[in-house]
């Protein structure tokens, strides 16, 4: 009877050890799989990251182990690269903007009209490029007159934004008004589509 119990205990111990080893192998396989996935050489993001890291490491190594003249040349090359990159980006943006027969950029201009009980708010923007120094003319026309309001440009991250204007409806007078905005600068010009409102 004692021999049978010993065998049962050995069998139980073997099963426990086997289960632990199997669990460890599974964990190791999962960890290895995650490692391979993160460092997959076919992943473009990993290639770019490795490329940047290698380039940076090489630059550091060169700067640390070269004479002063070589260091200056490396720094000059880096500056030239940055300047060329900025110039390329500017040229690329410039090429994407159409120009008229006089060589001025055609400003794709939009107008937003917001109405409230006693006033209207006009806001315009140039959506295809960003620049400073231009001006916006809000034009309002009815059957009798044309009103013009000149506003400056506000710097914006992506677009050229016209300063908004708030107009009292009582000053404009009742009736139908046709509204548009014109953008003008030394390098560009453009006119939005018209909008019609009734006051």
Phi and psi restraints in degrees (value plus and minus 20) as a CYANA .aco file:
   2 UNK   PHI     -83.6   -43.6
   2 UNK   PSI     -57.6   -17.6
   3 UNK   PHI     -84.6   -44.6
   3 UNK   PSI     -59.9   -19.9
   4 UNK   PHI     -84.0   -44.0
   4 UNK   PSI     -61.1   -21.1
   5 UNK   PHI     -84.0   -44.0
   5 UNK   PSI     -60.3   -20.3
   6 UNK   PHI     -82.1   -42.1
   6 UNK   PSI     -62.5   -22.5
   7 UNK   PHI     -83.6   -43.6
   7 UNK   PSI     -61.5   -21.5
   8 UNK   PHI     -83.2   -43.2
   8 UNK   PSI     -62.4   -22.4
   9 UNK   PHI     -84.2   -44.2
   9 UNK   PSI     -62.5   -22.5
  10 UNK   PHI     -81.6   -41.6
  10 UNK   PSI     -62.1   -22.1
  11 UNK   PHI     -82.7   -42.7
  11 UNK   PSI     -62.5   -22.5
  12 UNK   PHI     -85.1   -45.1
  12 UNK   PSI     -62.7   -22.7
  13 UNK   PHI     -82.8   -42.8
  13 UNK   PSI     -61.7   -21.7
  14 UNK   PHI     -82.6   -42.6
  14 UNK   PSI     -63.9   -23.9
  15 UNK   PHI     -81.4   -41.4
  15 UNK   PSI     -61.9   -21.9
  16 UNK   PHI     -85.1   -45.1
  16 UNK   PSI     -66.4   -26.4
  17 UNK   PHI     -82.3   -42.3
  17 UNK   PSI     -63.6   -23.6
  18 UNK   PHI     -81.4   -41.4
  18 UNK   PSI     -63.1   -23.1
  19 UNK   PHI     -82.5   -42.5
  19 UNK   PSI     -62.9   -22.9
  20 UNK   PHI     -83.8   -43.8
  20 UNK   PSI     -65.3   -25.3
  21 UNK   PHI     -82.8   -42.8
  21 UNK   PSI     -62.3   -22.3
  22 UNK   PHI     -82.1   -42.1
  22 UNK   PSI     -61.2   -21.2
  23 UNK   PHI     -82.8   -42.8
  23 UNK   PSI     -62.2   -22.2
  24 UNK   PHI     -84.6   -44.6
  24 UNK   PSI     -59.4   -19.4
  25 UNK   PHI     -84.3   -44.3
  25 UNK   PSI     -63.6   -23.6
  26 UNK   PHI     -81.7   -41.7
  26 UNK   PSI     -63.7   -23.7
  27 UNK   PHI     -82.4   -42.4
  27 UNK   PSI     -62.6   -22.6
  28 UNK   PHI     -82.6   -42.6
  28 UNK   PSI     -61.1   -21.1
  29 UNK   PHI     -83.7   -43.7
  29 UNK   PSI     -63.0   -23.0
  30 UNK   PHI     -84.0   -44.0
  30 UNK   PSI     -66.2   -26.2
  31 UNK   PHI     -81.8   -41.8
  31 UNK   PSI     -62.2   -22.2
  32 UNK   PHI     -83.5   -43.5
  32 UNK   PSI     -61.2   -21.2
  33 UNK   PHI     -81.7   -41.7
  33 UNK   PSI     -63.0   -23.0
  34 UNK   PHI     -84.0   -44.0
  34 UNK   PSI     -62.6   -22.6
  35 UNK   PHI     -80.2   -40.2
  35 UNK   PSI     -65.8   -25.8
  36 UNK   PHI     -83.6   -43.6
  36 UNK   PSI     -61.5   -21.5
  37 UNK   PHI     -82.9   -42.9
  37 UNK   PSI     -62.8   -22.8
  38 UNK   PHI     -87.0   -47.0
  38 UNK   PSI     -57.9   -17.9
  39 UNK   PHI    -121.6   -81.6
  39 UNK   PSI       4.6    44.6
  40 UNK   PHI     -80.4   -40.4
  40 UNK   PSI      97.6   137.6
  41 UNK   PHI     -89.6   -49.6
  41 UNK   PSI     -37.0     3.0
  42 UNK   PHI    -103.8   -63.8
  42 UNK   PSI     -29.8    10.2
  43 UNK   PHI     -96.5   -56.5
  43 UNK   PSI     100.2   140.2
  44 UNK   PHI     -78.4   -38.4
  44 UNK   PSI     -55.1   -15.1
  45 UNK   PHI     -84.4   -44.4
  45 UNK   PSI     -61.1   -21.1
  46 UNK   PHI     -86.0   -46.0
  46 UNK   PSI     -56.8   -16.8
  47 UNK   PHI     -81.9   -41.9
  47 UNK   PSI     -66.1   -26.1
  48 UNK   PHI     -83.1   -43.1
  48 UNK   PSI     -63.7   -23.7
  49 UNK   PHI     -83.2   -43.2
  49 UNK   PSI     -63.4   -23.4
  50 UNK   PHI     -84.7   -44.7
  50 UNK   PSI     -60.2   -20.2
  51 UNK   PHI     -82.2   -42.2
  51 UNK   PSI     -65.2   -25.2
  52 UNK   PHI     -83.4   -43.4
  52 UNK   PSI     -62.1   -22.1
  53 UNK   PHI     -84.1   -44.1
  53 UNK   PSI     -65.5   -25.5
  54 UNK   PHI     -81.7   -41.7
  54 UNK   PSI     -65.8   -25.8
  55 UNK   PHI     -79.8   -39.8
  55 UNK   PSI     -65.4   -25.4
  56 UNK   PHI     -83.4   -43.4
  56 UNK   PSI     -63.7   -23.7
  57 UNK   PHI     -82.7   -42.7
  57 UNK   PSI     -61.9   -21.9
  58 UNK   PHI     -83.1   -43.1
  58 UNK   PSI     -63.5   -23.5
  59 UNK   PHI     -80.9   -40.9
  59 UNK   PSI     -64.0   -24.0
  60 UNK   PHI     -81.7   -41.7
  60 UNK   PSI     -63.7   -23.7
  61 UNK   PHI     -83.0   -43.0
  61 UNK   PSI     -63.5   -23.5
  62 UNK   PHI     -83.7   -43.7
  62 UNK   PSI     -62.6   -22.6
  63 UNK   PHI     -85.7   -45.7
  63 UNK   PSI     -55.5   -15.5
  64 UNK   PHI     -97.7   -57.7
  64 UNK   PSI     -45.6    -5.6
  65 UNK   PHI    -140.7  -100.7
  65 UNK   PSI       6.5    46.5
  66 UNK   PHI    -149.1  -109.1
  66 UNK   PSI     143.9   183.9
  67 UNK   PHI     -96.4   -56.4
  67 UNK   PSI     155.0   195.0
  68 UNK   PHI     -81.9   -41.9
  68 UNK   PSI     -59.8   -19.8
  69 UNK   PHI     -83.1   -43.1
  69 UNK   PSI     -61.7   -21.7
  70 UNK   PHI     -86.4   -46.4
  70 UNK   PSI     -59.3   -19.3
  71 UNK   PHI     -81.1   -41.1
  71 UNK   PSI     -63.4   -23.4
  72 UNK   PHI     -82.4   -42.4
  72 UNK   PSI     -58.5   -18.5
  73 UNK   PHI     -85.4   -45.4
  73 UNK   PSI     -60.8   -20.8
  74 UNK   PHI     -81.9   -41.9
  74 UNK   PSI     -66.8   -26.8
  75 UNK   PHI     -81.3   -41.3
  75 UNK   PSI     -63.0   -23.0
  76 UNK   PHI     -81.0   -41.0
  76 UNK   PSI     -62.3   -22.3
  77 UNK   PHI     -84.3   -44.3
  77 UNK   PSI     -59.6   -19.6
  78 UNK   PHI     -83.9   -43.9
  78 UNK   PSI     -63.5   -23.5
  79 UNK   PHI     -83.0   -43.0
  79 UNK   PSI     -63.6   -23.6
  80 UNK   PHI     -81.4   -41.4
  80 UNK   PSI     -61.8   -21.8
  81 UNK   PHI     -81.0   -41.0
  81 UNK   PSI     -66.7   -26.7
  82 UNK   PHI     -81.4   -41.4
  82 UNK   PSI     -63.2   -23.2
  83 UNK   PHI     -83.2   -43.2
  83 UNK   PSI     -63.5   -23.5
  84 UNK   PHI     -83.0   -43.0
  84 UNK   PSI     -60.1   -20.1
  85 UNK   PHI     -83.6   -43.6
  85 UNK   PSI     -65.6   -25.6
  86 UNK   PHI     -82.8   -42.8
  86 UNK   PSI     -61.4   -21.4
  87 UNK   PHI     -83.9   -43.9
  87 UNK   PSI     -61.1   -21.1
  88 UNK   PHI     -82.1   -42.1
  88 UNK   PSI     -65.5   -25.5
  89 UNK   PHI     -81.7   -41.7
  89 UNK   PSI     -61.9   -21.9
  90 UNK   PHI     -84.6   -44.6
  90 UNK   PSI     -64.0   -24.0
  91 UNK   PHI     -83.2   -43.2
  91 UNK   PSI     -59.3   -19.3
  92 UNK   PHI     -83.1   -43.1
  92 UNK   PSI     -65.6   -25.6
  93 UNK   PHI     -83.2   -43.2
  93 UNK   PSI     -59.5   -19.5
  94 UNK   PHI     -84.0   -44.0
  94 UNK   PSI     -61.0   -21.0
  95 UNK   PHI     -87.0   -47.0
  95 UNK   PSI     -48.5    -8.5
  96 UNK   PHI     -96.5   -56.5
  96 UNK   PSI     -35.2     4.8
  97 UNK   PHI    -113.3   -73.3
  97 UNK   PSI     104.3   144.3
  98 UNK   PHI     -91.2   -51.2
  98 UNK   PSI     133.9   173.9
  99 UNK   PHI    -145.5  -105.5
  99 UNK   PSI     133.0   173.0
 100 UNK   PHI    -108.0   -68.0
 100 UNK   PSI    -194.7  -154.7
 101 UNK   PHI     -85.1   -45.1
 101 UNK   PSI     -42.8    -2.8
 102 UNK   PHI    -106.5   -66.5
 102 UNK   PSI     -23.9    16.1
 103 UNK   PHI      72.8   112.8
 103 UNK   PSI     -19.7    20.3
 104 UNK   PHI    -101.6   -61.6
 104 UNK   PSI     125.5   165.5
 105 UNK   PHI     -86.7   -46.7
 105 UNK   PSI     120.5   160.5
 106 UNK   PHI    -107.0   -67.0
 106 UNK   PSI      92.5   132.5
 107 UNK   PHI    -103.9   -63.9
 107 UNK   PSI      97.3   137.3
 108 UNK   PHI     -98.5   -58.5
 108 UNK   PSI      84.3   124.3
 109 UNK   PHI    -129.6   -89.6
 109 UNK   PSI     116.8   156.8
 110 UNK   PHI    -144.6  -104.6
 110 UNK   PSI     134.4   174.4
 111 UNK   PHI    -147.5  -107.5
 111 UNK   PSI     116.7   156.7
 112 UNK   PHI    -139.6   -99.6
 112 UNK   PSI     107.8   147.8
 113 UNK   PHI    -135.1   -95.1
 113 UNK   PSI     102.3   142.3
 114 UNK   PHI    -136.3   -96.3
 114 UNK   PSI     106.4   146.4
 115 UNK   PHI    -126.4   -86.4
 115 UNK   PSI     121.3   161.3
 116 UNK   PHI    -146.0  -106.0
 116 UNK   PSI    -193.1  -153.1
 117 UNK   PHI     -82.8   -42.8
 117 UNK   PSI     -65.3   -25.3
 118 UNK   PHI    -134.2   -94.2
 118 UNK   PSI     -24.8    15.2
 119 UNK   PHI    -169.1  -129.1
 119 UNK   PSI     148.5   188.5
 120 UNK   PHI    -147.3  -107.3
 120 UNK   PSI     131.0   171.0
 121 UNK   PHI    -138.7   -98.7
 121 UNK   PSI     108.5   148.5
 122 UNK   PHI    -131.2   -91.2
 122 UNK   PSI     112.6   152.6
 123 UNK   PHI    -161.1  -121.1
 123 UNK   PSI     117.0   157.0
 124 UNK   PHI    -149.5  -109.5
 124 UNK   PSI     144.3   184.3
 125 UNK   PHI    -179.3  -139.3
 125 UNK   PSI     133.9   173.9
 126 UNK   PHI    -120.5   -80.5
 126 UNK   PSI     102.8   142.8
 127 UNK   PHI    -118.8   -78.8
 127 UNK   PSI     -28.8    11.2
 128 UNK   PHI    -126.5   -86.5
 128 UNK   PSI     -20.7    19.3
 129 UNK   PHI    -183.8  -143.8
 129 UNK   PSI     149.3   189.3
 130 UNK   PHI    -142.6  -102.6
 130 UNK   PSI     110.5   150.5
 131 UNK   PHI    -176.6  -136.6
 131 UNK   PSI     144.4   184.4
 132 UNK   PHI    -135.7   -95.7
 132 UNK   PSI     142.5   182.5
 133 UNK   PHI      76.3   116.3
 133 UNK   PSI     -26.7    13.3
 134 UNK   PHI    -106.0   -66.0
 134 UNK   PSI    -199.7  -159.7
 135 UNK   PHI    -161.8  -121.8
 135 UNK   PSI     138.4   178.4
 136 UNK   PHI    -141.8  -101.8
 136 UNK   PSI     113.1   153.1
 137 UNK   PHI    -131.6   -91.6
 137 UNK   PSI      92.6   132.6
 138 UNK   PHI    -103.3   -63.3
 138 UNK   PSI     104.7   144.7
 139 UNK   PHI    -132.6   -92.6
 139 UNK   PSI     111.4   151.4
 140 UNK   PHI    -147.3  -107.3
 140 UNK   PSI     106.1   146.1
 141 UNK   PHI    -150.4  -110.4
 141 UNK   PSI     112.3   152.3
 142 UNK   PHI    -142.9  -102.9
 142 UNK   PSI    -185.7  -145.7
 143 UNK   PHI     -87.5   -47.5
 143 UNK   PSI     -38.1     1.9
 144 UNK   PHI    -131.9   -91.9
 144 UNK   PSI     -51.0   -11.0
 145 UNK   PHI    -169.5  -129.5
 145 UNK   PSI     146.3   186.3
 146 UNK   PHI    -143.5  -103.5
 146 UNK   PSI     106.9   146.9
 147 UNK   PHI    -128.3   -88.3
 147 UNK   PSI     116.1   156.1
 148 UNK   PHI    -143.8  -103.8
 148 UNK   PSI     112.3   152.3
 149 UNK   PHI    -146.3  -106.3
 149 UNK   PSI      96.7   136.7
 150 UNK   PHI    -113.1   -73.1
 150 UNK   PSI     106.3   146.3
 151 UNK   PHI    -149.1  -109.1
 151 UNK   PSI     133.7   173.7
 152 UNK   PHI    -105.4   -65.4
 152 UNK   PSI     150.7   190.7
 153 UNK   PHI    -114.4   -74.4
 153 UNK   PSI     119.4   159.4
 154 UNK   PHI    -124.7   -84.7
 154 UNK   PSI     109.6   149.6
 155 UNK   PHI     -79.2   -39.2
 155 UNK   PSI     118.7   158.7
 156 UNK   PHI    -161.0  -121.0
 156 UNK   PSI     138.3   178.3
 157 UNK   PHI     -85.4   -45.4
 157 UNK   PSI     -57.9   -17.9
 158 UNK   PHI    -141.8  -101.8
 158 UNK   PSI     -52.5   -12.5
 159 UNK   PHI    -138.8   -98.8
 159 UNK   PSI     153.8   193.8
 160 UNK   PHI    -120.6   -80.6
 160 UNK   PSI      92.1   132.1
 161 UNK   PHI    -124.9   -84.9
 161 UNK   PSI     110.4   150.4
 162 UNK   PHI    -103.2   -63.2
 162 UNK   PSI     119.4   159.4
 163 UNK   PHI     -81.9   -41.9
 163 UNK   PSI     112.3   152.3
 164 UNK   PHI     -94.2   -54.2
 164 UNK   PSI     138.1   178.1
 165 UNK   PHI    -153.8  -113.8
 165 UNK   PSI     120.2   160.2
 166 UNK   PHI    -129.0   -89.0
 166 UNK   PSI     102.2   142.2
 167 UNK   PHI    -137.8   -97.8
 167 UNK   PSI     115.0   155.0
 168 UNK   PHI     -96.7   -56.7
 168 UNK   PSI     108.7   148.7
 169 UNK   PHI     -82.0   -42.0
 169 UNK   PSI     -54.2   -14.2
 170 UNK   PHI     -86.1   -46.1
 170 UNK   PSI     -50.0   -10.0
 171 UNK   PHI     -92.7   -52.7
 171 UNK   PSI     -53.0   -13.0
 172 UNK   PHI     -96.2   -56.2
 172 UNK   PSI     -62.0   -22.0
 173 UNK   PHI      78.0   118.0
 173 UNK   PSI     134.7   174.7
 174 UNK   PHI     -91.5   -51.5
 174 UNK   PSI     139.1   179.1
 175 UNK   PHI     103.2   143.2
 175 UNK   PSI    -192.1  -152.1
 176 UNK   PHI    -110.9   -70.9
 176 UNK   PSI     111.5   151.5
 177 UNK   PHI    -142.9  -102.9
 177 UNK   PSI     115.9   155.9
 178 UNK   PHI    -122.2   -82.2
 178 UNK   PSI     109.2   149.2
 179 UNK   PHI    -146.8  -106.8
 179 UNK   PSI     120.9   160.9
 180 UNK   PHI    -173.6  -133.6
 180 UNK   PSI     149.4   189.4
 181 UNK   PHI    -148.9  -108.9
 181 UNK   PSI     119.4   159.4
 182 UNK   PHI    -134.5   -94.5
 182 UNK   PSI     113.4   153.4
 183 UNK   PHI    -127.1   -87.1
 183 UNK   PSI     117.8   157.8
 184 UNK   PHI    -163.8  -123.8
 184 UNK   PSI     115.6   155.6
 185 UNK   PHI    -169.9  -129.9
 185 UNK   PSI     159.0   199.0
 186 UNK   PHI     -84.3   -44.3
 186 UNK   PSI     -45.5    -5.5
 187 UNK   PHI    -131.5   -91.5
 187 UNK   PSI     -29.4    10.6
 188 UNK   PHI    -173.1  -133.1
 188 UNK   PSI     141.8   181.8
 189 UNK   PHI    -178.0  -138.0
 189 UNK   PSI     135.5   175.5
 190 UNK   PHI    -194.2  -154.2
 190 UNK   PSI     137.4   177.4
 191 UNK   PHI    -151.9  -111.9
 191 UNK   PSI     116.9   156.9
 192 UNK   PHI     -99.0   -59.0
 192 UNK   PSI     149.2   189.2
 193 UNK   PHI     -91.0   -51.0
 193 UNK   PSI     135.2   175.2
 194 UNK   PHI    -102.3   -62.3
 194 UNK   PSI     132.6   172.6
 195 UNK   PHI    -147.7  -107.7
 195 UNK   PSI     125.1   165.1
 196 UNK   PHI    -135.0   -95.0
 196 UNK   PSI     110.1   150.1
 197 UNK   PHI    -150.4  -110.4
 197 UNK   PSI     136.3   176.3
 198 UNK   PHI    -135.5   -95.5
 198 UNK   PSI     107.3   147.3
